């Protein structure tokens, strides 16, 4: 791939759009190692965004029976300065929502029977970069974003959501997949801090729920995740 596979449109509740193999034989292979779109990180450095499969503000999608990787030539996953320099803003499957002016629930995703491996992403932790910029590289990433004029996600701590209404995912099933050596994580689900942080104004159960719009009804089951072959991979889920 020289650019992410980005099919357009949405399915319906009883008529999902299917992205996957047909017929017999090996899983179709998607490699995003040659994709790199420059953008500016919070510290002023230039990063390079790279996705194999990208969806935006779409719903009722089934993704199945694919092999996806995103690894540069010569990468071994063993810690060294040379290896560290190869890490970029990479993902395998990147599903996003955002920039909506009315409250929006994105429904109905089924990801199954996928083999996602060697996605060489960055290790940005919450303590080092803040909630919104952290943990944005993975084998599978669901996230809510705000896009800038360049068409890329605004990465700030925190992201300014002025002018936009909350967006969230619902009814997502991720099952029967194999995810190997993906960094930062294997499967990551993110909501923007502005809508994802529930404020604790006292002892339970007297929490302040105002402004809280979490993702809903995620089922992650019967997957195999293993990061043993990469010294840069962190969370599996």
Secondary structure as GFF3:
##gff-version 3
##sequence-region A 1 237
A	DSSP	beta_strand	17	20	.	.	.	ID=ss1
A	DSSP	beta_strand	28	31	.	.	.	ID=ss2
A	DSSP	beta_strand	37	40	.	.	.	ID=ss3
A	DSSP	beta_strand	46	56	.	.	.	ID=ss4
A	DSSP	beta_strand	61	64	.	.	.	ID=ss5
A	DSSP	beta_strand	66	70	.	.	.	ID=ss6
A	DSSP	alpha_helix	81	84	.	.	.	ID=ss7
A	DSSP	beta_strand	89	98	.	.	.	ID=ss8
A	DSSP	beta_strand	104	112	.	.	.	ID=ss9
A	DSSP	beta_strand	115	119	.	.	.	ID=ss10
A	DSSP	alpha_helix	126	129	.	.	.	ID=ss11
A	DSSP	beta_strand	138	145	.	.	.	ID=ss12
A	DSSP	beta_strand	167	175	.	.	.	ID=ss13
A	DSSP	beta_strand	178	180	.	.	.	ID=ss14
A	DSSP	beta_strand	185	190	.	.	.	ID=ss15
A	DSSP	alpha_helix	193	196	.	.	.	ID=ss16
A	DSSP	beta_strand	216	221	.	.	.	ID=ss17
A	DSSP	beta_strand	224	226	.	.	.	ID=ss18
###
